[in-house]
Amino acid sequence: MYAGRDMTALSMEPKDNWQDLELGYFHHALSQAAPYLNQEGVTLLREINNEIKLRGGLTQREASWESSSESRF
């Protein structure tokens, strides 16, 4: 379960100051809602994707039904 800063707090921070957990959570949440995002939401998702790429991807810390704890997204 996500227990980090909410989007209101993060909107004032540059993406390079976001923690990996925050990037991963909002990447997943916005990706799930992608068909319904307005231009601002699409831009935010693109910026998150770019930051994840700059970091070389994110390591998933917990196992899930779809993957082990060593997968990357």
PDB file of N, H, CA, C and O in Angstrom:
ATOM      1  N   MET A   1       0.838  -1.177   0.000  1.00  0.00           N
ATOM      2  CA  MET A   1       0.000   0.000   0.000  1.00  0.00           C
ATOM      3  C   MET A   1       0.889   1.248   0.000  1.00  0.00           C
ATOM      4  O   MET A   1       1.933   1.278   0.652  1.00  0.00           O
ATOM      5  N   TYR A   2       0.467   2.259  -0.728  1.00  0.00           N
ATOM      6  H   TYR A   2      -0.381   2.235  -1.257  1.00  0.00           H
ATOM      7  CA  TYR A   2       1.234   3.492  -0.845  1.00  0.00           C
ATOM      8  C   TYR A   2       1.041   4.363   0.395  1.00  0.00           C
ATOM      9  O   TYR A   2      -0.084   4.586   0.840  1.00  0.00           O
ATOM     10  N   ALA A   3       2.143   4.846   0.940  1.00  0.00           N
ATOM     11  H   ALA A   3       3.058   4.665   0.578  1.00  0.00           H
ATOM     12  CA  ALA A   3       2.081   5.699   2.121  1.00  0.00           C
ATOM     13  C   ALA A   3       2.978   6.920   1.960  1.00  0.00           C
ATOM     14  O   ALA A   3       3.491   7.450   2.946  1.00  0.00           O
ATOM     15  N   GLY A   4       3.169   7.371   0.714  1.00  0.00           N
ATOM     16  H   GLY A   4       2.752   6.941  -0.087  1.00  0.00           H
ATOM     17  CA  GLY A   4       4.039   8.511   0.451  1.00  0.00           C
ATOM     18  C   GLY A   4       3.269   9.814   0.354  1.00  0.00           C
ATOM     19  O   GLY A   4       2.116   9.912   0.774  1.00  0.00           O
ATOM     20  N   ARG A   5       3.928  10.803  -0.205  1.00  0.00           N
ATOM     21  H   ARG A   5       4.865  10.723  -0.546  1.00  0.00           H
ATOM     22  CA  ARG A   5       3.305  12.118  -0.379  1.00  0.00           C
ATOM     23  C   ARG A   5       2.211  12.045  -1.434  1.00  0.00           C
ATOM     24  O   ARG A   5       2.289  11.246  -2.367  1.00  0.00           O
ATOM     25  N   ASP A   6       1.189  12.886  -1.279  1.00  0.00           N
ATOM     26  H   ASP A   6       1.125  13.535  -0.520  1.00  0.00           H
ATOM     27  CA  ASP A   6       0.121  12.903  -2.271  1.00  0.00           C
ATOM     28  C   ASP A   6       0.482  13.828  -3.427  1.00  0.00           C
ATOM     29  O   ASP A   6       1.489  14.534  -3.374  1.00  0.00           O
ATOM     30  N   MET A   7      -0.334  13.823  -4.459  1.00  0.00           N
ATOM     31  H   MET A   7      -1.152  13.249  -4.502  1.00  0.00           H
ATOM     32  CA  MET A   7      -0.038  14.588  -5.663  1.00  0.00           C
ATOM     33  C   MET A   7       0.028  16.087  -5.385  1.00  0.00           C
ATOM     34  O   MET A   7       0.773  16.799  -6.059  1.00  0.00           O
ATOM     35  N   THR A   8      -0.722  16.574  -4.425  1.00  0.00           N
ATOM     36  H   THR A   8      -1.327  15.996  -3.878  1.00  0.00           H
ATOM     37  CA  THR A   8      -0.667  17.990  -4.083  1.00  0.00           C
ATOM     38  C   THR A   8       0.734  18.382  -3.624  1.00  0.00           C
ATOM     39  O   THR A   8       1.261  19.412  -4.044  1.00  0.00           O
ATOM     40  N   ALA A   9       1.325  17.577  -2.778  1.00  0.00           N
ATOM     41  H   ALA A   9       0.896  16.741  -2.437  1.00  0.00           H
ATOM     42  CA  ALA A   9       2.684  17.857  -2.299  1.00  0.00           C
ATOM     43  C   ALA A   9       3.706  17.658  -3.416  1.00  0.00           C
ATOM     44  O   ALA A   9       4.641  18.446  -3.555  1.00  0.00           O
ATOM     45  N   LEU A  10       3.527  16.615  -4.201  1.00  0.00           N
ATOM     46  H   LEU A  10       2.767  15.975  -4.088  1.00  0.00           H
ATOM     47  CA  LEU A  10       4.499  16.300  -5.248  1.00  0.00           C
ATOM     48  C   LEU A  10       4.461  17.275  -6.411  1.00  0.00           C
ATOM     49  O   LEU A  10       5.463  17.446  -7.106  1.00  0.00           O
ATOM     50  N   SER A  11       3.331  17.913  -6.634  1.00  0.00           N
ATOM     51  H   SER A  11       2.517  17.775  -6.070  1.00  0.00           H
ATOM     52  CA  SER A  11       3.226  18.834  -7.772  1.00  0.00           C
ATOM     53  C   SER A  11       4.163  20.033  -7.626  1.00  0.00           C
ATOM     54  O   SER A  11       4.468  20.701  -8.613  1.00  0.00           O
ATOM     55  N   MET A  12       4.609  20.305  -6.433  1.00  0.00           N
ATOM     56  H   MET A  12       4.360  19.763  -5.631  1.00  0.00           H
ATOM     57  CA  MET A  12       5.529  21.413  -6.187  1.00  0.00           C
ATOM     58  C   MET A  12       6.993  20.990  -6.260  1.00  0.00           C
ATOM     59  O   MET A  12       7.891  21.825  -6.154  1.00  0.00           O
ATOM     60  N   GLU A  13       7.232  19.684  -6.443  1.00  0.00           N
ATOM     61  H   GLU A  13       6.502  19.006  -6.529  1.00  0.00           H
ATOM     62  CA  GLU A  13       8.588  19.135  -6.473  1.00  0.00           C
ATOM     63  C   GLU A  13       8.976  18.750  -7.901  1.00  0.00           C
ATOM     64  O   GLU A  13       8.145  18.217  -8.636  1.00  0.00           O
ATOM     65  N   PRO A  14      10.212  19.008  -8.305  1.00  0.00           N
ATOM     66  CA  PRO A  14      10.659  18.478  -9.603  1.00  0.00           C
ATOM     67  C   PRO A  14      10.704  16.950  -9.533  1.00  0.00           C
ATOM     68  O   PRO A  14      10.918  16.375  -8.465  1.00  0.00           O
ATOM     69  N   LYS A  15      10.502  16.305 -10.670  1.00  0.00           N
ATOM     70  H   LYS A  15      10.328  16.772 -11.538  1.00  0.00           H
ATOM     71  CA  LYS A  15      10.429  14.834 -10.705  1.00  0.00           C
ATOM     72  C   LYS A  15      11.715  14.178 -10.203  1.00  0.00           C
ATOM     73  O   LYS A  15      11.668  13.073  -9.662  1.00  0.00           O
ATOM     74  N   ASP A  16      12.853  14.835 -10.371  1.00  0.00           N
ATOM     75  H   ASP A  16      12.891  15.733 -10.811  1.00  0.00           H
ATOM     76  CA  ASP A  16      14.096  14.222  -9.896  1.00  0.00           C
ATOM     77  C   ASP A  16      14.200  14.208  -8.372  1.00  0.00           C
ATOM     78  O   ASP A  16      15.098  13.570  -7.824  1.00  0.00           O
ATOM     79  N   ASN A  17      13.296  14.901  -7.682  1.00  0.00           N
ATOM     80  H   ASN A  17      12.566  15.419  -8.128  1.00  0.00           H
ATOM     81  CA  ASN A  17      13.246  14.861  -6.215  1.00  0.00           C
ATOM     82  C   ASN A  17      12.240  13.840  -5.696  1.00  0.00           C
ATOM     83  O   ASN A  17      12.156  13.611  -4.489  1.00  0.00           O
ATOM     84  N   TRP A  18      11.472  13.222  -6.602  1.00  0.00           N
ATOM     85  H   TRP A  18      11.540  13.408  -7.583  1.00  0.00           H
ATOM     86  CA  TRP A  18      10.499  12.218  -6.189  1.00  0.00           C
ATOM     87  C   TRP A  18      11.232  10.938  -5.810  1.00  0.00           C
ATOM     88  O   TRP A  18      12.260  10.607  -6.401  1.00  0.00           O
ATOM     89  N   GLN A  19      10.703  10.221  -4.825  1.00  0.00           N
ATOM     90  H   GLN A  19       9.868  10.490  -4.345  1.00  0.00           H
ATOM     91  CA  GLN A  19      11.255   8.923  -4.445  1.00  0.00           C
ATOM     92  C   GLN A  19      10.791   7.878  -5.451  1.00  0.00           C
ATOM     93  O   GLN A  19       9.779   8.068  -6.126  1.00  0.00           O
ATOM     94  N   ASP A  20      11.523   6.785  -5.553  1.00  0.00           N
ATOM     95  H   ASP A  20      12.345   6.631  -5.006  1.00  0.00           H
ATOM     96  CA  ASP A  20      11.157   5.708  -6.471  1.00  0.00           C
ATOM     97  C   ASP A  20       9.745   5.194  -6.206  1.00  0.00           C
ATOM     98  O   ASP A  20       8.991   4.923  -7.141  1.00  0.00           O
ATOM     99  N   LEU A  21       9.391   5.061  -4.934  1.00  0.00           N
ATOM    100  H   LEU A  21      10.003   5.281  -4.175  1.00  0.00           H
ATOM    101  CA  LEU A  21       8.060   4.577  -4.572  1.00  0.00           C
ATOM    102  C   LEU A  21       6.977   5.514  -5.113  1.00  0.00           C
ATOM    103  O   LEU A  21       5.948   5.059  -5.613  1.00  0.00           O
ATOM    104  N   GLU A  22       7.213   6.807  -5.010  1.00  0.00           N
ATOM    105  H   GLU A  22       8.049   7.176  -4.604  1.00  0.00           H
ATOM    106  CA  GLU A  22       6.241   7.779  -5.506  1.00  0.00           C
ATOM    107  C   GLU A  22       6.114   7.707  -7.025  1.00  0.00           C
ATOM    108  O   GLU A  22       5.007   7.734  -7.564  1.00  0.00           O
ATOM    109  N   LEU A  23       7.238   7.616  -7.705  1.00  0.00           N
ATOM    110  H   LEU A  23       8.137   7.594  -7.268  1.00  0.00           H
ATOM    111  CA  LEU A  23       7.199   7.482  -9.167  1.00  0.00           C
ATOM    112  C   LEU A  23       6.448   6.219  -9.573  1.00  0.00           C
ATOM    113  O   LEU A  23       5.599   6.256 -10.463  1.00  0.00           O
ATOM    114  N   GLY A  24       6.757   5.125  -8.934  1.00  0.00           N
ATOM    115  H   GLY A  24       7.447   5.095  -8.211  1.00  0.00           H
ATOM    116  CA  GLY A  24       6.114   3.854  -9.267  1.00  0.00           C
ATOM    117  C   GLY A  24       4.623   3.868  -9.020  1.00  0.00           C
ATOM    118  O   GLY A  24       3.847   3.380  -9.842  1.00  0.00           O
ATOM    119  N   TYR A  25       4.215   4.427  -7.885  1.00  0.00           N
ATOM    120  H   TYR A  25       4.845   4.823  -7.218  1.00  0.00           H
ATOM    121  CA  TYR A  25       2.791   4.473  -7.551  1.00  0.00           C
ATOM    122  C   TYR A  25       2.011   5.321  -8.548  1.00  0.00           C
ATOM    123  O   TYR A  25       0.991   4.878  -9.074  1.00  0.00           O
ATOM    124  N   PHE A  26       2.484   6.537  -8.811  1.00  0.00           N
ATOM    125  H   PHE A  26       3.313   6.897  -8.383  1.00  0.00           H
ATOM    126  CA  PHE A  26       1.737   7.421  -9.700  1.00  0.00           C
ATOM    127  C   PHE A  26       1.849   6.992 -11.158  1.00  0.00           C
ATOM    128  O   PHE A  26       0.946   7.267 -11.948  1.00  0.00           O
ATOM    129  N   HIS A  27       2.939   6.323 -11.531  1.00  0.00           N
ATOM    130  H   HIS A  27       3.673   6.099 -10.889  1.00  0.00           H
ATOM    131  CA  HIS A  27       3.025   5.744 -12.872  1.00  0.00           C
ATOM    132  C   HIS A  27       1.917   4.709 -13.050  1.00  0.00           C
ATOM    133  O   HIS A  27       1.206   4.719 -14.054  1.00  0.00           O
ATOM    134  N   HIS A  28       1.777   3.827 -12.082  1.00  0.00           N
ATOM    135  H   HIS A  28       2.355   3.819 -11.266  1.00  0.00           H
ATOM    136  CA  HIS A  28       0.753   2.784 -12.156  1.00  0.00           C
ATOM    137  C   HIS A  28      -0.654   3.399 -12.155  1.00  0.00           C
ATOM    138  O   HIS A  28      -1.494   3.037 -12.978  1.00  0.00           O
ATOM    139  N   ALA A  29      -0.899   4.319 -11.238  1.00  0.00           N
ATOM    140  H   ALA A  29      -0.216   4.614 -10.569  1.00  0.00           H
ATOM    141  CA  ALA A  29      -2.234   4.917 -11.122  1.00  0.00           C
ATOM    142  C   ALA A  29      -2.625   5.683 -12.385  1.00  0.00           C
ATOM    143  O   ALA A  29      -3.739   5.531 -12.886  1.00  0.00           O
ATOM    144  N   LEU A  30      -1.719   6.498 -12.893  1.00  0.00           N
ATOM    145  H   LEU A  30      -0.814   6.622 -12.486  1.00  0.00           H
ATOM    146  CA  LEU A  30      -2.034   7.273 -14.091  1.00  0.00           C
ATOM    147  C   LEU A  30      -2.118   6.384 -15.333  1.00  0.00           C
ATOM    148  O   LEU A  30      -2.918   6.651 -16.229  1.00  0.00           O
ATOM    149  N   SER A  31      -1.311   5.344 -15.393  1.00  0.00           N
ATOM    150  H   SER A  31      -0.661   5.127 -14.664  1.00  0.00           H
ATOM    151  CA  SER A  31      -1.384   4.421 -16.523  1.00  0.00           C
ATOM    152  C   SER A  31      -2.736   3.720 -16.570  1.00  0.00           C
ATOM    153  O   SER A  31      -3.295   3.511 -17.647  1.00  0.00           O
ATOM    154  N   GLN A  32      -3.260   3.359 -15.404  1.00  0.00           N
ATOM    155  H   GLN A  32      -2.806   3.529 -14.530  1.00  0.00           H
ATOM    156  CA  GLN A  32      -4.568   2.715 -15.349  1.00  0.00           C
ATOM    157  C   GLN A  32      -5.682   3.654 -15.815  1.00  0.00           C
ATOM    158  O   GLN A  32      -6.674   3.205 -16.390  1.00  0.00           O
ATOM    159  N   ALA A  33      -5.520   4.946 -15.570  1.00  0.00           N
ATOM    160  H   ALA A  33      -4.715   5.311 -15.103  1.00  0.00           H
ATOM    161  CA  ALA A  33      -6.533   5.941 -15.936  1.00  0.00           C
ATOM    162  C   ALA A  33      -6.221   6.630 -17.264  1.00  0.00           C
ATOM    163  O   ALA A  33      -6.917   7.573 -17.642  1.00  0.00           O
ATOM    164  N   ALA A  34      -5.199   6.182 -17.968  1.00  0.00           N
ATOM    165  H   ALA A  34      -4.634   5.417 -17.661  1.00  0.00           H
ATOM    166  CA  ALA A  34      -4.721   6.865 -19.181  1.00  0.00           C
ATOM    167  C   ALA A  34      -5.813   7.210 -20.191  1.00  0.00           C
ATOM    168  O   ALA A  34      -5.786   8.310 -20.743  1.00  0.00           O
ATOM    169  N   PRO A  35      -6.764   6.330 -20.455  1.00  0.00           N
ATOM    170  CA  PRO A  35      -7.782   6.693 -21.452  1.00  0.00           C
ATOM    171  C   PRO A  35      -8.645   7.889 -21.047  1.00  0.00           C
ATOM    172  O   PRO A  35      -9.307   8.492 -21.892  1.00  0.00           O
ATOM    173  N   TYR A  36      -8.641   8.230 -19.771  1.00  0.00           N
ATOM    174  H   TYR A  36      -8.103   7.741 -19.084  1.00  0.00           H
ATOM    175  CA  TYR A  36      -9.505   9.291 -19.264  1.00  0.00           C
ATOM    176  C   TYR A  36      -8.758  10.564 -18.892  1.00  0.00           C
ATOM    177  O   TYR A  36      -9.377  11.527 -18.439  1.00  0.00           O
ATOM    178  N   LEU A  37      -7.434  10.588 -19.073  1.00  0.00           N
ATOM    179  H   LEU A  37      -6.932   9.805 -19.440  1.00  0.00           H
ATOM    180  CA  LEU A  37      -6.634  11.743 -18.681  1.00  0.00           C
ATOM    181  C   LEU A  37      -6.804  12.892 -19.671  1.00  0.00           C
ATOM    182  O   LEU A  37      -6.939  12.686 -20.877  1.00  0.00           O
ATOM    183  N   ASN A  38      -6.795  14.104 -19.127  1.00  0.00           N
ATOM    184  H   ASN A  38      -6.686  14.272 -18.148  1.00  0.00           H
ATOM    185  CA  ASN A  38      -6.756  15.278 -19.996  1.00  0.00           C
ATOM    186  C   ASN A  38      -5.299  15.552 -20.378  1.00  0.00           C
ATOM    187  O   ASN A  38      -4.408  14.786 -20.013  1.00  0.00           O
ATOM    188  N   GLN A  39      -5.063  16.619 -21.097  1.00  0.00           N
ATOM    189  H   GLN A  39      -5.787  17.242 -21.394  1.00  0.00           H
ATOM    190  CA  GLN A  39      -3.709  16.917 -21.576  1.00  0.00           C
ATOM    191  C   GLN A  39      -2.713  17.083 -20.431  1.00  0.00           C
ATOM    192  O   GLN A  39      -1.564  16.654 -20.537  1.00  0.00           O
ATOM    193  N   GLU A  40      -3.149  17.700 -19.350  1.00  0.00           N
ATOM    194  H   GLU A  40      -4.082  18.049 -19.264  1.00  0.00           H
ATOM    195  CA  GLU A  40      -2.263  17.879 -18.191  1.00  0.00           C
ATOM    196  C   GLU A  40      -1.880  16.534 -17.581  1.00  0.00           C
ATOM    197  O   GLU A  40      -0.727  16.334 -17.199  1.00  0.00           O
ATOM    198  N   GLY A  41      -2.832  15.615 -17.488  1.00  0.00           N
ATOM    199  H   GLY A  41      -3.768  15.778 -17.798  1.00  0.00           H
ATOM    200  CA  GLY A  41      -2.551  14.293 -16.948  1.00  0.00           C
ATOM    201  C   GLY A  41      -1.616  13.496 -17.838  1.00  0.00           C
ATOM    202  O   GLY A  41      -0.727  12.800 -17.349  1.00  0.00           O
ATOM    203  N   VAL A  42      -1.818  13.599 -19.155  1.00  0.00           N
ATOM    204  H   VAL A  42      -2.541  14.165 -19.552  1.00  0.00           H
ATOM    205  CA  VAL A  42      -0.942  12.912 -20.107  1.00  0.00           C
ATOM    206  C   VAL A  42       0.481  13.458 -20.006  1.00  0.00           C
ATOM    207  O   VAL A  42       1.449  12.700 -20.059  1.00  0.00           O
ATOM    208  N   THR A  43       0.599  14.760 -19.862  1.00  0.00           N
ATOM    209  H   THR A  43      -0.188  15.376 -19.819  1.00  0.00           H
ATOM    210  CA  THR A  43       1.918  15.387 -19.717  1.00  0.00           C
ATOM    211  C   THR A  43       2.593  14.909 -18.434  1.00  0.00           C
ATOM    212  O   THR A  43       3.786  14.602 -18.440  1.00  0.00           O
ATOM    213  N   LEU A  44       1.848  14.844 -17.344  1.00  0.00           N
ATOM    214  H   LEU A  44       0.880  15.093 -17.339  1.00  0.00           H
ATOM    215  CA  LEU A  44       2.397  14.367 -16.074  1.00  0.00           C
ATOM    216  C   LEU A  44       2.878  12.921 -16.201  1.00  0.00           C
ATOM    217  O   LEU A  44       3.968  12.588 -15.737  1.00  0.00           O
ATOM    218  N   LEU A  45       2.073  12.065 -16.825  1.00  0.00           N
ATOM    219  H   LEU A  45       1.187  12.335 -17.202  1.00  0.00           H
ATOM    220  CA  LEU A  45       2.468  10.673 -17.018  1.00  0.00           C
ATOM    221  C   LEU A  45       3.723  10.585 -17.875  1.00  0.00           C
ATOM    222  O   LEU A  45       4.606   9.778 -17.581  1.00  0.00           O
ATOM    223  N   ARG A  46       3.825  11.384 -18.915  1.00  0.00           N
ATOM    224  H   ARG A  46       3.108  12.040 -19.154  1.00  0.00           H
ATOM    225  CA  ARG A  46       5.018  11.398 -19.771  1.00  0.00           C
ATOM    226  C   ARG A  46       6.250  11.831 -18.966  1.00  0.00           C
ATOM    227  O   ARG A  46       7.322  11.245 -19.124  1.00  0.00           O
ATOM    228  N   GLU A  47       6.113  12.837 -18.117  1.00  0.00           N
ATOM    229  H   GLU A  47       5.242  13.312 -17.989  1.00  0.00           H
ATOM    230  CA  GLU A  47       7.240  13.295 -17.290  1.00  0.00           C
ATOM    231  C   GLU A  47       7.674  12.212 -16.309  1.00  0.00           C
ATOM    232  O   GLU A  47       8.868  12.017 -16.081  1.00  0.00           O
ATOM    233  N   ILE A  48       6.707  11.512 -15.730  1.00  0.00           N
ATOM    234  H   ILE A  48       5.737  11.670 -15.915  1.00  0.00           H
ATOM    235  CA  ILE A  48       7.024  10.410 -14.813  1.00  0.00           C
ATOM    236  C   ILE A  48       7.754   9.305 -15.567  1.00  0.00           C
ATOM    237  O   ILE A  48       8.755   8.776 -15.085  1.00  0.00           O
ATOM    238  N   ASN A  49       7.252   8.959 -16.751  1.00  0.00           N
ATOM    239  H   ASN A  49       6.439   9.389 -17.142  1.00  0.00           H
ATOM    240  CA  ASN A  49       7.916   7.934 -17.566  1.00  0.00           C
ATOM    241  C   ASN A  49       9.349   8.331 -17.890  1.00  0.00           C
ATOM    242  O   ASN A  49      10.256   7.504 -17.806  1.00  0.00           O
ATOM    243  N   ASN A  50       9.557   9.583 -18.258  1.00  0.00           N
ATOM    244  H   ASN A  50       8.820  10.255 -18.327  1.00  0.00           H
ATOM    245  CA  ASN A  50      10.914  10.059 -18.576  1.00  0.00           C
ATOM    246  C   ASN A  50      11.836   9.970 -17.369  1.00  0.00           C
ATOM    247  O   ASN A  50      12.997   9.582 -17.503  1.00  0.00           O
ATOM    248  N   GLU A  51      11.331  10.326 -16.190  1.00  0.00           N
ATOM    249  H   GLU A  51      10.389  10.641 -16.081  1.00  0.00           H
ATOM    250  CA  GLU A  51      12.157  10.257 -14.979  1.00  0.00           C
ATOM    251  C   GLU A  51      12.516   8.807 -14.651  1.00  0.00           C
ATOM    252  O   GLU A  51      13.645   8.525 -14.248  1.00  0.00           O
ATOM    253  N   ILE A  52      11.572   7.896 -14.819  1.00  0.00           N
ATOM    254  H   ILE A  52      10.655   8.125 -15.146  1.00  0.00           H
ATOM    255  CA  ILE A  52      11.848   6.488 -14.576  1.00  0.00           C
ATOM    256  C   ILE A  52      12.927   5.999 -15.542  1.00  0.00           C
ATOM    257  O   ILE A  52      13.830   5.267 -15.138  1.00  0.00           O
ATOM    258  N   LYS A  53      12.842   6.396 -16.814  1.00  0.00           N
ATOM    259  H   LYS A  53      12.109   6.991 -17.142  1.00  0.00           H
ATOM    260  CA  LYS A  53      13.855   6.013 -17.796  1.00  0.00           C
ATOM    261  C   LYS A  53      15.221   6.577 -17.431  1.00  0.00           C
ATOM    262  O   LYS A  53      16.232   5.885 -17.550  1.00  0.00           O
ATOM    263  N   LEU A  54      15.255   7.840 -16.984  1.00  0.00           N
ATOM    264  H   LEU A  54      14.434   8.402 -16.888  1.00  0.00           H
ATOM    265  CA  LEU A  54      16.529   8.449 -16.586  1.00  0.00           C
ATOM    266  C   LEU A  54      17.178   7.696 -15.438  1.00  0.00           C
ATOM    267  O   LEU A  54      18.404   7.634 -15.350  1.00  0.00           O
ATOM    268  N   ARG A  55      16.370   7.128 -14.562  1.00  0.00           N
ATOM    269  H   ARG A  55      15.374   7.178 -14.634  1.00  0.00           H
ATOM    270  CA  ARG A  55      16.892   6.366 -13.418  1.00  0.00           C
ATOM    271  C   ARG A  55      17.221   4.925 -13.785  1.00  0.00           C
ATOM    272  O   ARG A  55      17.699   4.161 -12.946  1.00  0.00           O
ATOM    273  N   GLY A  56      16.970   4.558 -15.016  1.00  0.00           N
ATOM    274  H   GLY A  56      16.582   5.178 -15.698  1.00  0.00           H
ATOM    275  CA  GLY A  56      17.252   3.186 -15.437  1.00  0.00           C
ATOM    276  C   GLY A  56      16.182   2.193 -15.038  1.00  0.00           C
ATOM    277  O   GLY A  56      16.447   0.994 -14.949  1.00  0.00           O
ATOM    278  N   GLY A  57      14.985   2.674 -14.800  1.00  0.00           N
ATOM    279  H   GLY A  57      14.769   3.648 -14.873  1.00  0.00           H
ATOM    280  CA  GLY A  57      13.878   1.809 -14.384  1.00  0.00           C
ATOM    281  C   GLY A  57      13.776   1.777 -12.870  1.00  0.00           C
ATOM    282  O   GLY A  57      14.637   2.299 -12.161  1.00  0.00           O
ATOM    283  N   LEU A  58      12.727   1.166 -12.396  1.00  0.00           N
ATOM    284  H   LEU A  58      12.028   0.742 -12.972  1.00  0.00           H
ATOM    285  CA  LEU A  58      12.508   1.049 -10.962  1.00  0.00           C
ATOM    286  C   LEU A  58      12.431  -0.417 -10.590  1.00  0.00           C
ATOM    287  O   LEU A  58      11.841  -1.212 -11.321  1.00  0.00           O
ATOM    288  N   THR A  59      13.018  -0.784  -9.466  1.00  0.00           N
ATOM    289  H   THR A  59      13.498  -0.138  -8.872  1.00  0.00           H
ATOM    290  CA  THR A  59      12.956  -2.149  -8.976  1.00  0.00           C
ATOM    291  C   THR A  59      11.717  -2.306  -8.118  1.00  0.00           C
ATOM    292  O   THR A  59      11.484  -1.532  -7.190  1.00  0.00           O
ATOM    293  N   GLN A  60      10.921  -3.323  -8.441  1.00  0.00           N
ATOM    294  H   GLN A  60      11.110  -3.952  -9.195  1.00  0.00           H
ATOM    295  CA  GLN A  60       9.733  -3.609  -7.647  1.00  0.00           C
ATOM    296  C   GLN A  60      10.174  -4.292  -6.376  1.00  0.00           C
ATOM    297  O   GLN A  60      10.873  -5.303  -6.435  1.00  0.00           O
ATOM    298  N   ARG A  61       9.785  -3.770  -5.229  1.00  0.00           N
ATOM    299  H   ARG A  61       9.217  -2.949  -5.181  1.00  0.00           H
ATOM    300  CA  ARG A  61      10.247  -4.293  -3.961  1.00  0.00           C
ATOM    301  C   ARG A  61       9.411  -5.469  -3.451  1.00  0.00           C
ATOM    302  O   ARG A  61       9.914  -6.288  -2.681  1.00  0.00           O
ATOM    303  N   GLU A  62       8.160  -5.567  -3.861  1.00  0.00           N
ATOM    304  H   GLU A  62       7.752  -4.902  -4.486  1.00  0.00           H
ATOM    305  CA  GLU A  62       7.284  -6.603  -3.348  1.00  0.00           C
ATOM    306  C   GLU A  62       6.882  -7.556  -4.461  1.00  0.00           C
ATOM    307  O   GLU A  62       6.754  -7.160  -5.620  1.00  0.00           O
ATOM    308  N   ALA A  63       6.685  -8.805  -4.098  1.00  0.00           N
ATOM    309  H   ALA A  63       6.788  -9.127  -3.157  1.00  0.00           H
ATOM    310  CA  ALA A  63       6.173  -9.773  -5.064  1.00  0.00           C
ATOM    311  C   ALA A  63       4.687  -9.500  -5.282  1.00  0.00           C
ATOM    312  O   ALA A  63       3.996  -9.005  -4.392  1.00  0.00           O
ATOM    313  N   SER A  64       4.216  -9.826  -6.464  1.00  0.00           N
ATOM    314  H   SER A  64       4.777 -10.228  -7.187  1.00  0.00           H
ATOM    315  CA  SER A  64       2.797  -9.703  -6.765  1.00  0.00           C
ATOM    316  C   SER A  64       2.362 -10.963  -7.498  1.00  0.00           C
ATOM    317  O   SER A  64       3.173 -11.856  -7.743  1.00  0.00           O
ATOM    318  N   TRP A  65       1.112 -11.034  -7.837  1.00  0.00           N
ATOM    319  H   TRP A  65       0.453 -10.309  -7.638  1.00  0.00           H
ATOM    320  CA  TRP A  65       0.612 -12.183  -8.581  1.00  0.00           C
ATOM    321  C   TRP A  65       1.270 -12.290  -9.940  1.00  0.00           C
ATOM    322  O   TRP A  65       1.455 -13.394 -10.454  1.00  0.00           O
ATOM    323  N   GLU A  66       1.626 -11.162 -10.530  1.00  0.00           N
ATOM    324  H   GLU A  66       1.475 -10.266 -10.113  1.00  0.00           H
ATOM    325  CA  GLU A  66       2.182 -11.155 -11.877  1.00  0.00           C
ATOM    326  C   GLU A  66       3.695 -11.308 -11.925  1.00  0.00           C
ATOM    327  O   GLU A  66       4.238 -11.674 -12.967  1.00  0.00           O
ATOM    328  N   SER A  67       4.380 -11.042 -10.838  1.00  0.00           N
ATOM    329  H   SER A  67       3.939 -10.744  -9.992  1.00  0.00           H
ATOM    330  CA  SER A  67       5.837 -11.024 -10.916  1.00  0.00           C
ATOM    331  C   SER A  67       6.475 -11.304  -9.560  1.00  0.00           C
ATOM    332  O   SER A  67       5.835 -11.207  -8.514  1.00  0.00           O
ATOM    333  N   SER A  68       7.759 -11.654  -9.614  1.00  0.00           N
ATOM    334  H   SER A  68       8.280 -11.733 -10.464  1.00  0.00           H
ATOM    335  CA  SER A  68       8.517 -11.841  -8.386  1.00  0.00           C
ATOM    336  C   SER A  68       8.987 -10.476  -7.884  1.00  0.00           C
ATOM    337  O   SER A  68       8.712  -9.452  -8.509  1.00  0.00           O
ATOM    338  N   SER A  69       9.672 -10.465  -6.788  1.00  0.00           N
ATOM    339  H   SER A  69       9.895 -11.297  -6.280  1.00  0.00           H
ATOM    340  CA  SER A  69      10.141  -9.209  -6.206  1.00  0.00           C
ATOM    341  C   SER A  69      11.335  -8.622  -6.932  1.00  0.00           C
ATOM    342  O   SER A  69      11.772  -7.521  -6.597  1.00  0.00           O
ATOM    343  N   GLU A  70      11.875  -9.324  -7.918  1.00  0.00           N
ATOM    344  H   GLU A  70      11.521 -10.219  -8.190  1.00  0.00           H
ATOM    345  CA  GLU A  70      13.050  -8.841  -8.651  1.00  0.00           C
ATOM    346  C   GLU A  70      12.712  -8.190  -9.979  1.00  0.00           C
ATOM    347  O   GLU A  70      13.624  -7.759 -10.684  1.00  0.00           O
ATOM    348  N   SER A  71      11.449  -8.099 -10.350  1.00  0.00           N
ATOM    349  H   SER A  71      10.708  -8.449  -9.777  1.00  0.00           H
ATOM    350  CA  SER A  71      11.122  -7.531 -11.655  1.00  0.00           C
ATOM    351  C   SER A  71      11.280  -6.009 -11.648  1.00  0.00           C
ATOM    352  O   SER A  71      11.300  -5.366 -10.599  1.00  0.00           O
ATOM    353  N   ARG A  72      11.392  -5.461 -12.862  1.00  0.00           N
ATOM    354  H   ARG A  72      11.377  -5.984 -13.715  1.00  0.00           H
ATOM    355  CA  ARG A  72      11.538  -4.029 -13.018  1.00  0.00           C
ATOM    356  C   ARG A  72      10.385  -3.521 -13.849  1.00  0.00           C
ATOM    357  O   ARG A  72       9.892  -4.226 -14.729  1.00  0.00           O
ATOM    358  N   PHE A  73       9.941  -2.280 -13.572  1.00  0.00           N
ATOM    359  H   PHE A  73      10.341  -1.707 -12.857  1.00  0.00           H
ATOM    360  CA  PHE A  73       8.905  -1.676 -14.415  1.00  0.00           C
ATOM    361  C   PHE A  73       9.317  -0.289 -14.788  1.00  0.00           C
ATOM    362  O   PHE A  73       8.587   0.402 -15.498  1.00  0.00           O
TER     363      PHE A  73
END
